[in-house]
């Protein structure tokens, strides 16, 4: 039996059935002669499987390299049965009965139908069995499922009736009984109309024999032979002609002349003394003498193949214009699919940010045509339709995945306005920790809004997105980043979202981006010296107005031997770092400006001595914030250090001798107090849940921030920490928030009492008491009582919790929610939307719906796993 020919025939049938019935996956299993536990085994024939949904590739990879025993799974039961078998939900099977049940559950597979094929070899049965297994689309009703299985069976019967025997080099040219072809066991094709049980395999018993004519069998032999032409050794065509004409073939030991690959598509015959090459597809005749060459035959071979596919809609065995034998074999086992190729191009455009009109590029067409001449090109409009289709498909997958996660999420809202484009982009990103304790982030929406849109419109967009994804009650933490920063918009948005988005836990943690808070503080400082900044900008414009003035300025820099001879640059007001650097550079060039005031009569913009002194003092103050931004880190200890440093300087500036510094410090402290009051509990809990720090980092930070009031605020923090923990411990989803205020502490803590540290001492005593009675302690107490952990260079906090979640189950749930808070996004000074625009330069000017599909699709698409 020619096994390669049979596999090629099965491959074609599976491709046709999957395409006709839109099946996600079809597998081909082959039996092995070796026994395991006195049972035959089944192994995957990877080249004869059809993956119609890329999401199924992982399941196929799991099956490859493993086996099923006879009786295991749907395919194993079909192997030992004369009937075909089906099961409504393979995920309900036991692992012992179906080793791939977990992989099937992950891939979303459900109903399966398996049929054993009867392979006839000559006049006796082959000792090798093939089983084909079809997986149905998920979420079908019982009636739809039965109807689809009937349709698959009917299609399989139809394609079986159309199978033909082969005529190929190496085979007898005389008609022979069915050889190397496949026929279905028709007992496996007729379904028993009795309803099958949801949890048992169904046998389909009624059957009818198949009548297959001899002519159709001979025709089938020819087709399989064509597919196998690249696998079987090619016989000497001249020797064949000699044998047909009655002459003797050449000596087999003589050196054989190389045979062109065109003879896999043409038959060489001799009539009336002339040699002809006859096309096996269209029967067209060409002169076949060796001196005529094969150029015309090559041209016809390619043209005939394309015409055949266009007329029939099916792909015959391709004529591979290559001498490489393996390439020919692969070509004979693959079927071109225009629709699938279109969707692959759409995914390529989405994932790599290619322009939508790439399909209209000249050299792209040349490249694709050289790979697959059958590919039909189309316009950019079709690409847009395909991109939207991929977007909707991936969105449905992600939505189902999120629905299966029973946890709270963190949401970041990035909003950026582009004055030059008169447009505002809004990006909503979800952050969570999956079941494998890996931090994930997914872009939920990328909306194009009107420039300077109202807060009400922005809020409505966010509300619709959260409800569309069904997570409006599962968001625990929200962070906003607005560029340029706008205090009023942030305040209004926070108020509206706090009323609308209330998680089941009752606590909504809300914050602004740390870098933007610093930006607002710095703006208070710039406001005190706005006149100085205005004059500096005017001076820069004056000396950059003409090349001569610029040259004069540089000459003065060199004459005064200023250490840095570079020219001063004007700032970008929307980016405070550039304003600070401009101010710092102007102070370095103070002598240059003063000198030019004296020698250049046209230079009328003059800064007084008092203004220069104000600028110097203010620059020293603002240097604290610039260092904080430059030394950016997502580490919690660095964050607490920055908070402590800012508070320390604010306390110092409040006592400054300069009125403008005091005024600045007062305004800054009001804003920073509000920011810290919103974030202290969140970041305190994050520090406690970090096994490297636990409670120590909070104690240290509070002592630096609150000085003599540290114990009071630590008491409040401990109370809030235990309140949040108690909600997780009780499993409550609707407890009312009971935030403790300073006034509430009067009954339990009195800072004016004789023993001001009574609360801390009691806590400290409880923390370090003997291990007796540990069974009555809460998980939180036991966790805090254990020493801090050194995680080494990796600092894999999530890995530690993955290993200790069973030891601390309640804290594990709490850690899974809180550690999903995107520290890097909160503390980062980077612009997420700018990064998106750089990765997708082709989206500018496109329809907002397409823009969202490209941005979200690029984030959602995962690279296909390859063996």
VOGU-3710 file (C-alpha; in Angstrom, 3 decimals, decimal comma):
1> xxxxxxxxxx> 0,000/0,000/0,000  1,352/3,454/-0,915  0,930/5,157/2,463  1,904/8,614/1,189  -0,868/8,483/-1,420  -3,459/7,526/1,202  -2,337/10,326/3,530  -2,518/12,821/0,665  -6,069/11,675/-0,113  -7,138/11,972/3,543
11> xxxxxxxxxx> -5,588/15,451/3,731  -7,621/16,683/0,755  -10,841/15,278/2,209  -10,297/16,862/5,638  -9,520/20,237/4,072  -12,735/20,132/2,032  -14,920/19,054/4,964  -13,477/21,648/7,372  -13,991/24,373/4,806  -17,510/23,254/3,895
21> xxxxxxxxxx> -18,731/22,984/7,505  -16,504/25,631/9,086  -14,930/23,176/11,529  -12,114/24,476/13,747  -10,014/21,303/13,681  -9,770/17,836/12,133  -7,197/15,221/13,102  -5,905/12,081/11,418  -4,789/9,196/13,644  -2,941/6,092/12,456
31> xxxxxxxxxx> -2,751/2,818/14,383  0,527/1,245/15,441  1,374/-2,456/15,384  3,095/-2,210/18,777  0,884/-2,931/21,772  0,720/-1,099/25,085  -1,206/-2,753/27,902  -2,304/-5,318/25,283  -3,970/-2,527/23,329  -3,203/-0,930/20,007
41> xxxxxxxxxx> -2,187/2,732/20,012  -3,044/5,700/17,826  -0,579/8,405/16,758  -1,196/11,730/15,036  -0,360/12,101/11,337  0,614/15,761/11,568  0,752/16,307/7,790  -2,832/15,069/7,418  -4,446/17,361/10,014  -6,448/20,458/9,199
51> xxxxxxxxxx> -6,233/23,494/11,515  -8,961/25,897/10,431  -8,638/28,056/13,583  -5,177/29,203/14,693  -6,365/28,954/18,294  -6,395/25,170/17,874  -2,685/24,941/17,064  -1,822/24,519/20,738  -4,130/21,501/21,048  -2,625/19,919/17,924
61> xxxxxxxxxx> 0,874/20,456/19,329  -0,190/18,702/22,535  -1,417/15,688/20,549  1,744/15,437/18,441  4,311/13,217/20,071  1,771/11,515/22,322  -0,591/8,657/21,678  -4,039/7,327/22,513  -4,618/3,767/23,562  -7,384/1,760/21,960
71> xxxxxxxxxx> -10,592/2,774/23,738  -9,292/6,165/24,946  -11,110/9,282/23,819  -13,454/9,486/20,875  -10,817/8,379/18,356  -9,697/5,442/20,513  -13,256/4,168/20,824  -13,785/4,522/17,072  -10,653/2,401/16,522  -12,096/-0,587/18,380
81> xxxxxxxxxx> -15,592/-0,132/16,952  -17,153/-0,828/13,587  -19,298/2,252/14,107  -18,273/5,838/14,358  -18,343/7,518/17,765  -19,296/10,950/18,977  -19,262/12,801/22,269  -20,998/16,071/23,106  -18,296/17,463/25,402  -14,802/15,951/25,537
91> xxxxxxxxxx> -13,985/18,251/28,476  -16,252/16,102/30,677  -14,124/13,009/30,114  -11,787/11,730/32,784  -8,058/12,302/32,263  -7,474/8,560/32,413  -9,922/8,089/29,544  -8,714/11,098/27,541  -5,188/12,418/28,274  -5,790/15,641/26,329
101> xxxxxxxxxx> -8,829/16,809/28,325  -6,992/19,789/29,882  -5,639/20,902/26,501  -9,127/20,586/25,005  -10,559/22,741/27,791  -7,914/25,435/27,270  -8,568/25,480/23,503  -12,346/25,658/23,987  -13,076/22,362/22,239  -16,334/20,569/22,932
111> xxxxxxxxxx> -18,112/18,073/20,675  -16,139/15,553/18,624  -16,937/12,951/15,971  -14,523/10,124/15,094  -14,725/7,699/12,159  -12,459/4,774/11,306  -11,553/4,616/7,629  -11,223/1,288/5,813  -8,061/1,139/3,768  -8,095/-1,516/1,075
121> xxxxxxxxxx> -4,778/-2,915/-0,117  -5,199/-5,201/-3,081  -7,810/-7,829/-2,136  -6,912/-8,122/1,535  -7,398/-5,776/4,518  -4,449/-3,634/5,627  -3,111/-4,096/9,144  -2,985/-0,278/9,536  -6,146/1,666/10,450  -6,777/5,370/10,048
131> xxxxxxxxxx> -9,213/7,306/12,246  -10,329/10,824/11,379  -11,593/13,004/14,235  -13,652/16,158/13,654  -14,144/18,825/16,340  -17,321/20,890/16,091  -17,671/24,614/16,808  -18,443/25,371/20,450  -21,827/26,494/21,842  -24,011/24,476/19,473
141> xxxxxxxxxx> -27,459/23,387/20,553  -28,166/19,646/20,638  -30,215/19,768/17,435  -27,585/21,886/15,665  -24,894/19,471/16,810  -26,747/16,424/15,463  -27,510/18,196/12,197  -23,871/19,163/11,746  -22,680/15,610/12,446  -25,125/14,320/9,848
151> xxxxxxxxxx> -23,743/16,867/7,414  -20,157/15,822/8,110  -21,066/12,181/7,564  -22,847/12,995/4,296  -19,887/15,036/3,064  -17,480/12,271/3,999  -19,600/9,737/2,112  -19,768/12,027/-0,926  -16,024/12,602/-1,046  -15,438/8,874/-0,499
161> xxxxxxxxxx> -17,594/8,034/-3,482  -15,503/10,426/-5,570  -12,187/8,849/-4,606  -10,318/7,238/-7,497  -7,547/4,724/-8,036  -4,214/5,876/-9,383  -1,993/5,573/-12,415  1,575/6,763/-11,699  5,284/5,876/-12,382  6,055/2,663/-10,585
171> xxxxxxxxxx> 2,516/1,312/-10,906  1,177/-1,063/-13,529  -0,374/0,706/-16,475  -3,060/-1,952/-16,696  -6,373/-1,599/-14,820  -6,023/-3,252/-11,441  -8,309/-3,739/-8,414  -8,517/-0,868/-5,952  -4,954/-0,337/-4,686  -3,612/2,269/-2,272
181> xxxxxxxxxx> -6,905/4,108/-2,206  -9,193/4,641/0,720  -12,812/3,757/1,185  -14,950/4,424/4,210  -16,496/1,764/6,337  -20,023/2,633/5,459  -21,234/1,186/8,704  -19,603/4,253/10,223  -21,479/6,728/8,074  -25,121/6,173/8,855
191> xxxxxxxxxx> -26,271/7,652/12,121  -28,535/5,922/14,555  -31,400/8,343/14,994  -31,866/7,499/18,639  -30,820/10,363/20,902  -27,366/9,893/22,392  -26,583/10,536/26,022  -24,689/13,667/27,015  -22,122/11,653/28,925  -21,764/8,476/26,834
201> xxxxxxxxxx> -20,475/7,643/23,381  -23,072/7,041/20,698  -22,913/4,211/18,145  -24,407/4,735/14,705  -25,501/1,357/13,501  -27,590/1,661/10,395  -25,553/1,412/7,255  -25,813/0,929/3,520  -23,189/-0,520/1,202  -21,499/1,718/-1,307
211> xxxxxxxxxx> -21,611/0,995/-4,987  -18,395/2,113/-6,626  -18,004/1,632/-10,357  -14,848/0,244/-11,878  -14,350/3,334/-14,003  -14,502/5,636/-11,002  -12,016/3,414/-9,197  -9,590/3,589/-12,095  -10,034/7,355/-12,179  -9,347/7,483/-8,429
221> xxxxxxxxxx> -6,126/5,521/-8,902  -4,959/8,147/-11,373  -5,551/11,013/-8,930  -3,699/9,406/-6,026  -0,862/8,568/-8,350  -0,571/12,195/-9,386  -0,359/13,266/-5,762  2,277/10,628/-5,146  4,380/11,404/-8,195  6,854/13,357/-6,113
231> xxxxxxxxxx> 7,232/10,557/-3,555  7,641/7,478/-5,754  10,905/6,994/-7,660  10,475/8,470/-11,128  10,820/5,816/-13,827  12,769/6,419/-16,996  10,192/7,708/-19,462  12,172/6,543/-22,499  12,376/3,031/-21,061  8,602/3,046/-20,543
241> xxxxxxxxxx> 8,047/4,054/-24,161  10,376/1,331/-25,292  8,485/-1,214/-23,238  5,157/-0,111/-24,692  6,485/-0,231/-28,260  7,923/-3,702/-27,755  11,609/-2,758/-27,770  14,116/-3,542/-25,022  14,807/-0,961/-22,347  18,301/0,298/-21,788
251> xxxxxxxxxx> 20,649/-1,490/-19,419  19,718/-0,698/-15,807  23,375/-0,416/-14,872  23,983/2,335/-17,421  23,981/5,952/-16,269  20,408/7,247/-16,336  19,623/10,557/-17,927  18,061/13,145/-15,577  14,307/13,405/-16,119  12,639/16,840/-16,052
261> xxxxxxxxxx> 9,900/17,413/-13,463  7,437/18,319/-16,245  6,955/14,577/-16,831  4,995/14,435/-13,570  2,344/16,406/-15,483  2,711/14,972/-19,012  2,564/11,501/-20,540  5,135/10,778/-23,242  3,693/8,615/-26,051  4,832/7,582/-29,500
271> xxxxxxxxxx> 2,406/7,526/-32,410  3,292/6,813/-36,057  6,939/7,470/-35,459  6,388/10,824/-33,662  6,824/11,445/-29,916  4,141/13,492/-28,189  3,801/14,989/-24,665  0,146/14,853/-23,565  -1,053/16,937/-20,567  -2,654/14,699/-17,949
281> xxxxxxxxxx> -5,204/17,392/-17,060  -6,430/18,924/-20,331  -4,991/16,307/-22,750  -3,343/18,996/-24,887  -0,519/17,640/-27,098  2,970/19,050/-27,606  5,931/17,678/-29,580  7,811/15,459/-27,145  11,158/14,853/-28,794  14,163/15,589/-26,615
291> xxxxxxxxxx> 15,517/18,115/-29,095  12,351/20,205/-28,672  13,180/20,980/-25,030  10,672/21,440/-22,174  10,154/25,242/-22,065  6,695/25,071/-23,645  5,754/22,216/-21,345  6,729/24,252/-18,250  4,618/27,206/-19,412  1,612/25,028/-20,091
301> xxxxxxxxxx> 1,983/23,211/-16,768  1,665/26,463/-14,780  -1,170/27,870/-16,889  -3,161/24,657/-16,883  -2,884/24,361/-13,114  -4,257/27,879/-12,553  -7,091/27,382/-15,039  -8,028/24,096/-13,429  -8,340/25,649/-9,990  -10,302/28,629/-11,304
311> xxxxxxxxxx> -12,813/26,481/-13,173  -13,375/23,766/-10,565  -12,825/25,681/-7,337  -10,699/22,741/-6,123  -7,000/22,186/-6,213  -5,674/19,179/-8,107  -2,313/17,759/-7,298  -0,036/20,752/-7,934  2,754/20,550/-10,474  5,694/21,742/-8,440
321> xxxxxxxxxx> 8,238/23,541/-10,592  11,158/22,447/-8,403  13,620/19,600/-8,534  13,673/19,238/-4,763  11,827/16,019/-3,952  10,764/17,035/-0,441  9,326/20,348/-1,676  7,297/18,421/-4,218  5,937/16,099/-1,553  4,928/19,010/0,654
331> xxxxxxxxxx> 3,286/20,725/-2,288  1,233/17,634/-3,040  -0,129/17,488/0,520  -1,163/21,157/0,890  -4,261/22,898/-0,379  -4,325/26,608/-1,108  -7,114/28,515/0,613  -7,736/32,063/-0,615  -9,892/33,037/2,369  -7,377/31,763/4,896
341> xxxxxxxxxx> -4,552/33,587/3,111  -6,564/36,808/3,184  -7,036/36,524/6,940  -3,321/35,763/7,360  -2,477/38,994/5,539  -4,904/40,901/7,771  -3,201/39,496/10,865  0,199/40,380/9,407  -0,919/43,973/8,803  -2,300/44,241/12,342
351> xxxxxxxxxx> 0,612/42,645/14,178  3,450/44,398/12,360  1,833/47,774/11,700  2,035/47,517/7,914  -0,009/49,975/5,815  -3,402/48,722/4,707  -2,576/49,302/1,051  0,377/46,905/1,159  -1,687/44,518/-0,975  -1,600/47,127/-3,743
361> xxxxxxxxxx> 2,190/47,529/-3,656  3,852/46,365/-6,860  6,657/44,356/-5,311  4,348/42,776/-2,760  2,289/41,420/-5,647  5,440/40,122/-7,329  6,595/38,450/-4,121  3,255/36,751/-3,411  2,806/35,648/-7,022  6,173/33,921/-6,925
371> xxxxxxxxxx> 5,057/31,983/-3,843  1,496/31,204/-4,899  0,380/32,069/-8,458  -3,209/31,192/-7,547  -3,509/34,078/-5,071  -6,097/36,625/-6,203  -5,179/40,186/-5,239  -7,658/42,676/-3,812  -7,881/46,297/-2,673  -7,299/48,144/0,591
381> xxxxxxxxxx> -11,057/48,170/1,217  -11,029/44,382/1,462  -8,112/44,518/3,897  -10,136/46,846/6,131  -13,027/44,370/6,133  -10,652/41,533/7,038  -8,996/43,594/9,792  -12,387/44,228/11,381  -13,195/40,514/11,147  -9,955/39,578/12,927
391> xxxxxxxxxx> -10,609/42,277/15,548  -14,087/40,928/16,309  -12,812/37,355/16,483  -9,975/38,223/18,883  -12,270/40,432/20,957  -14,685/37,545/21,460  -11,816/35,291/22,559  -10,523/37,847/25,065  -14,021/38,535/26,392  -14,577/34,841/27,102
401> xxxxxxxxxx> -11,176/34,625/28,765  -11,934/37,572/31,056  -15,338/36,152/31,951  -13,596/33,054/33,304  -11,415/35,097/35,678  -12,957/35,532/39,137  -10,907/38,464/40,370  -10,724/42,251/40,432  -8,962/44,262/37,749  -6,867/47,410/37,488
411> xxxxxxxxxx> -7,607/49,949/34,752  -5,395/52,669/33,322  -6,920/55,530/31,327  -4,524/57,318/28,984  -5,802/60,503/27,371  -3,728/62,606/24,987  -4,700/65,587/22,881  -2,819/66,505/19,700  -3,270/70,169/18,857  -1,791/69,810/15,369
421> xxxxxxxxxx> -4,243/67,032/14,493  -7,155/68,488/16,460  -7,867/65,069/17,898  -7,811/63,358/21,294  -7,044/59,666/21,768  -8,323/57,692/24,740  -6,784/54,313/25,547  -8,238/51,976/28,197  -5,895/49,218/29,373  -6,793/46,369/31,715
431> xxxxxxxxxx> -4,225/44,836/34,084  -4,641/41,501/35,875  -2,807/38,419/37,077  -3,777/35,175/35,364  -4,109/31,719/36,882  -0,394/31,107/36,329  0,517/34,174/38,412  1,735/36,118/35,394  1,005/39,838/35,110  -1,037/40,580/31,988
441> xxxxxxxxxx> -2,257/43,740/30,341  -4,755/44,046/27,512  -5,922/47,153/25,671  -9,718/47,172/25,878  -10,391/50,175/23,641  -8,630/52,888/21,683  -11,102/55,677/20,983  -10,712/58,709/18,758  -12,441/61,716/20,339  -12,923/65,348/19,476
451> xxxxxxxxxx> -10,116/67,693/20,453  -10,636/69,082/23,999  -13,724/66,947/24,466  -15,952/67,502/27,496  -15,486/65,409/30,605  -19,062/64,155/30,234  -18,319/62,744/26,785  -15,129/61,110/28,023  -16,914/59,575/30,991  -19,664/58,206/28,735
461> xxxxxxxxxx> -17,087/56,525/26,481  -15,409/54,885/29,490  -18,714/53,767/30,969  -19,828/52,151/27,701  -16,518/50,300/27,297  -16,589/48,916/30,853  -20,163/47,692/30,462  -19,457/46,271/27,021  -16,702/44,120/28,525  -18,872/43,349/31,576
471> xxxxxxxxxx> -16,245/44,525/34,059  -17,859/47,702/35,417  -18,261/46,014/38,840  -14,887/44,260/38,788  -12,508/47,212/38,565  -10,778/47,875/41,879  -8,067/50,331/40,849  -8,123/53,182/38,311  -5,194/55,322/37,228  -5,546/58,280/34,867
481> xxxxxxxxxx> -2,852/59,937/32,765  -3,846/63,090/30,895  -1,517/64,851/28,458  -1,405/67,747/28,863  -2,313/67,494/32,592  -5,640/69,029/33,581  -6,621/69,123/37,273  -10,237/69,971/36,562  -10,777/67,097/34,128  -9,089/64,650/36,504
491> xxxxxxxxxx> -11,278/65,763/39,395  -14,530/65,599/37,432  -13,655/62,216/35,921  -12,760/60,785/39,318  -16,063/61,940/40,783  -18,133/60,426/37,992  -16,260/57,122/37,922  -16,392/56,748/41,707  -20,188/56,942/41,518  -20,513/54,608/38,529
501> xxxxxxxxxx> -17,678/52,093/38,915  -17,952/50,518/42,350  -16,415/47,047/42,668  -18,032/44,215/44,550  -15,509/44,709/47,353  -16,838/48,198/47,979  -13,388/49,831/47,653  -12,323/51,762/44,572  -8,706/52,888/44,619  -8,128/55,854/42,335
511> xxxxxxxxxx> -4,927/57,733/41,520  -3,311/59,983/38,986  -0,027/59,248/37,300  2,855/60,068/39,645  4,797/61,901/36,926  1,792/64,084/36,173  1,344/64,958/39,844  4,957/66,110/39,887  4,249/68,112/36,729  1,390/69,938/38,450
521> xxxxxxxxxx> 3,609/70,699/41,449  6,362/72,089/39,221  3,845/74,295/37,430  3,160/75,959/40,794  6,847/76,818/40,969  6,940/78,131/37,405  3,908/80,267/38,204  5,934/82,194/40,771  8,562/83,153/38,169  6,412/83,402/35,062
531> xxxxxxxxxx> 7,826/86,853/34,262  11,375/85,537/34,404  10,509/82,625/32,115  8,822/84,972/29,664  11,939/87,169/29,426  14,199/84,156/28,979  12,061/82,906/26,092  12,087/86,376/24,493  15,865/86,509/24,811  16,282/83,123/23,147
541> xxxxxxxxxx> 14,007/84,171/20,279  16,006/87,393/19,831  19,417/85,697/19,609  18,099/82,952/17,323  16,366/85,405/14,977  19,291/85,750/12,528  22,551/83,867/11,930  24,554/87,001/12,839  22,873/87,391/16,233  23,336/83,692/16,930
551> xxxxxxxxxx> 27,012/83,958/16,007  27,464/86,974/18,301  25,904/85,061/21,172  28,229/82,080/20,647  31,270/84,389/20,435  30,425/85,908/23,814  30,066/82,399/25,284  33,577/81,554/24,090  35,031/84,910/25,171  33,706/84,529/28,713
561> xxxxxxxxxx> 34,950/80,950/28,755  31,657/79,421/29,831  32,285/75,766/30,613  29,509/74,501/28,312  29,611/76,277/24,950  26,334/74,918/23,553  23,555/77,304/22,605  20,489/77,579/24,810  17,315/75,957/23,454  13,774/77,163/23,914
571> xxxxxxxxxx> 11,416/74,965/25,894  8,211/73,165/24,992  5,755/74,595/27,565  3,682/71,399/27,639  6,786/69,476/28,820  7,971/70,910/32,100  11,317/69,088/31,955  12,311/71,202/28,933  11,307/74,370/30,801  13,441/73,375/33,772
581> xxxxxxxxxx> 16,449/72,637/31,539  15,968/75,990/29,773  15,930/77,767/33,138  18,983/75,856/34,341  20,921/76,672/31,153  19,911/80,356/31,314  21,377/80,590/34,816  24,627/79,085/33,524  24,669/81,808/30,802  23,711/84,641/33,148
591> xxxxxxxxxx> 26,989/86,505/32,540  26,505/86,181/28,793  23,043/87,774/28,918  24,328/90,528/31,224  27,237/91,301/28,893  24,997/91,447/25,807  22,661/93,858/27,613  25,563/96,293/27,760  26,923/95,943/24,204  23,762/95,307/22,158
601> xxxxxxxxxx> 21,467/98,319/22,090  18,768/96,351/20,235  18,588/93,779/23,028  15,957/95,362/25,261  14,777/92,276/27,163  16,634/92,651/30,447  16,360/90,622/33,649  16,935/92,493/36,887  19,238/91,257/39,620  16,204/90,350/41,763
611> xxxxxxxxxx> 14,720/88,308/38,901  17,968/86,420/38,432  18,041/85,675/42,174  14,429/84,451/42,103  15,248/82,174/39,187  18,288/80,780/41,023  16,374/79,979/44,219  13,441/78,483/42,330  15,694/76,333/40,149  17,308/74,820/43,257
621> xxxxxxxxxx> 13,867/73,915/44,617  12,576/72,397/41,386  15,741/70,357/40,975  14,245/67,950/43,539  11,415/67,040/41,130  13,695/66,824/38,120  15,977/64,353/39,912  12,925/62,329/40,915  11,875/62,021/37,277  15,386/61,313/36,004
631> xxxxxxxxxx> 15,924/58,585/38,617  12,731/56,829/37,598  12,234/53,404/39,125  9,267/51,107/39,626  10,702/49,830/42,908  8,489/50,469/45,923  11,379/51,420/48,182  12,548/54,071/45,676  8,968/55,334/45,421  8,704/55,712/49,210
641> xxxxxxxxxx> 12,094/57,437/49,249  10,841/59,960/46,675  7,662/60,598/48,642  9,703/61,140/51,799  12,118/63,469/49,995  9,310/65,576/48,556  7,599/65,932/51,956  10,910/66,759/53,617  11,521/69,578/51,145  7,950/70,860/51,354
651> xxxxxxxxxx> 8,307/71,174/55,140  11,580/73,069/54,621  10,175/75,387/51,936  7,209/76,276/54,142  9,754/77,904/56,478  11,693/79,692/53,714  12,640/83,362/54,044  11,394/83,985/50,502  7,697/84,746/50,243  7,359/83,258/46,761
661> xxxxxxxxxx> 8,886/79,979/47,964  6,455/79,829/50,902  3,550/80,546/48,562  4,711/77,814/46,206  5,203/75,319/49,059  1,712/75,924/50,442  0,037/75,265/47,078  2,239/72,246/46,431  1,503/70,719/49,818  -2,263/70,928/49,346
671> xxxxxxxxxx> -2,010/69,021/46,055  0,528/66,520/47,309  -1,433/65,831/50,501  -4,461/65,018/48,364  -2,383/62,759/46,125  -0,766/60,923/49,043  -4,061/60,483/50,893  -5,386/58,713/47,793  -2,317/56,536/47,381  -0,987/55,865/50,882
681> xxxxxxxxxx> -3,270/52,883/51,554  -2,739/51,396/48,074  1,030/51,628/48,122  1,142/50,651/51,780  -0,737/47,436/51,017  1,560/46,800/48,050  4,563/47,164/50,351  3,045/44,783/52,921  2,322/42,194/50,219  5,940/42,357/49,063
691> xxxxxxxxxx> 7,686/39,656/51,144  10,927/41,652/50,969  9,473/44,623/52,845  6,240/43,621/54,608  5,482/46,244/57,264  8,998/47,659/57,630  8,896/49,903/54,541  5,602/51,450/55,663  6,976/52,153/59,152  10,087/53,766/57,738
701> xxxxxxxxxx> 8,184/55,876/55,225  5,575/57,116/57,688  8,233/58,165/60,175  9,903/60,249/57,470  6,659/61,760/56,190  4,664/62,430/59,378  7,460/62,895/61,928  5,828/63,098/65,395  2,405/62,094/63,982  3,750/58,880/62,472
711> xxxxxxxxxx> 2,247/56,556/65,114  -1,225/57,981/64,605  -1,086/57,447/60,847  0,428/53,986/61,247  -2,453/53,091/63,549  -4,921/54,226/60,905  -3,092/52,303/58,189  -3,121/49,075/60,235  -6,844/49,439/60,784  -7,503/49,954/57,051
721> xxxxxxxxxx> -5,220/47,064/56,155  -7,092/44,705/58,475  -10,439/45,978/57,152  -9,468/45,181/53,564  -8,037/41,811/54,613  -11,219/40,962/56,556  -13,309/41,426/53,418  -11,173/38,918/51,579  -11,220/36,551/54,543  -15,015/36,672/54,810
731> xxxxxxxxxx> -15,490/36,424/51,048  -17,817/39,421/51,192  -18,639/41,132/47,932  -20,804/43,950/49,200  -19,444/45,230/52,508  -19,808/48,934/52,963  -16,605/50,923/53,022  -15,711/51,976/56,549  -12,678/54,149/56,103  -11,317/55,251/59,447
741> xxxxxxxxxx> -10,698/58,944/59,930  -8,516/60,653/62,465  -11,568/61,646/64,497  -12,662/58,011/64,699  -9,479/57,149/66,525  -10,305/59,134/69,654  -11,916/56,155/71,348  -9,068/53,727/70,616  -6,000/55,934/70,357  -5,266/59,178/72,164
751> xxxxxxxxxx> -2,044/60,973/71,138  -2,272/63,124/74,284  -2,370/60,220/76,688  0,460/59,443/79,100  1,593/56,499/77,017  1,561/57,760/73,404  2,978/54,512/72,071  0,490/52,198/73,769  -1,051/51,166/70,455  2,291/50,491/68,803
761> xxxxxxxxxx> 3,615/48,622/71,869  0,548/46,400/71,946  0,952/45,711/68,257  4,686/45,101/68,674  4,060/42,757/71,584  1,477/40,881/69,540  3,902/40,706/66,612  6,752/39,167/68,550  4,860/37,106/71,109  5,655/33,410/71,432
771> xxxxxxxxxx> 4,312/30,925/68,922  1,710/29,630/71,396  -1,782/30,081/70,074  -0,683/30,482/66,440  -3,775/28,615/65,345  -5,896/31,558/66,512  -3,898/34,130/64,595  -5,070/35,374/61,247  -3,138/34,713/58,074  -2,144/38,377/58,026
781> xxxxxxxxxx> -0,656/38,168/61,532  1,211/34,963/60,733  2,540/36,425/57,492  3,765/39,624/59,150  5,295/37,686/62,012  7,563/35,739/59,666  10,858/37,443/58,754  11,268/39,268/55,466  12,431/37,273/52,464  15,489/37,907/50,316
791> xxxxxxxxxx> 14,379/37,185/46,744  17,803/37,772/45,244  18,475/39,583/41,991  15,284/38,411/40,281  12,958/39,922/42,906  10,166/37,692/41,620  7,366/38,677/43,988  4,697/36,954/41,893  6,785/33,782/41,857  6,946/33,869/45,670
801> xxxxxxxxxx> 3,169/34,192/45,933  2,643/31,438/43,379  4,663/29,146/45,641  3,013/30,341/48,892  -0,603/30,898/47,809  -1,670/27,603/49,394  0,008/28,545/52,664  -1,741/31,942/52,728  -4,917/31,413/50,635  -6,695/34,611/51,728
811> xxxxxxxxxx> -3,633/36,802/51,350  -2,978/35,031/48,051  -6,310/36,264/46,677  -5,575/39,720/48,000  -2,085/39,691/46,466  -3,444/38,541/43,105  -5,701/41,603/42,961  -3,369/44,241/44,404  -0,154/43,143/42,702  -1,935/43,612/39,365
821> xxxxxxxxxx> -1,839/47,358/40,008  0,465/48,673/37,242  3,232/50,309/39,267  5,302/50,933/36,145  2,408/52,729/34,427  1,737/54,865/37,517  5,339/55,874/38,102  6,515/55,991/34,484  7,078/59,294/32,732  6,716/57,638/29,320
831> xxxxxxxxxx> 3,780/58,413/27,066  1,856/55,236/26,265  -0,204/56,724/23,440  2,904/58,182/21,789  4,447/54,708/21,919  1,335/53,280/20,244  1,489/55,902/17,495  5,164/55,111/16,854  4,366/51,404/16,558  1,474/52,129/14,180
841> xxxxxxxxxx> 2,564/55,038/11,948  0,048/54,018/9,298  -3,054/54,677/11,429  -3,009/58,457/11,099  -6,002/59,627/9,072  -7,796/56,278/9,066  -11,382/55,646/10,105  -11,634/55,579/13,952  -13,126/52,085/13,828  -10,148/50,801/11,820
851> xxxxxxxxxx> -7,699/52,613/14,115  -9,160/50,867/17,152  -9,120/47,488/15,391  -5,441/47,904/14,449  -4,294/49,059/17,897  -6,294/46,520/19,906  -5,661/43,702/17,439  -1,903/44,272/17,600  -2,082/43,984/21,394  -4,313/40,876/21,366
861> xxxxxxx> -2,728/38,800/18,614  -0,211/36,304/19,885  2,501/34,823/17,721  1,462/31,331/16,568  3,316/28,547/18,307  5,450/26,568/15,893  7,061/23,179/16,327
//
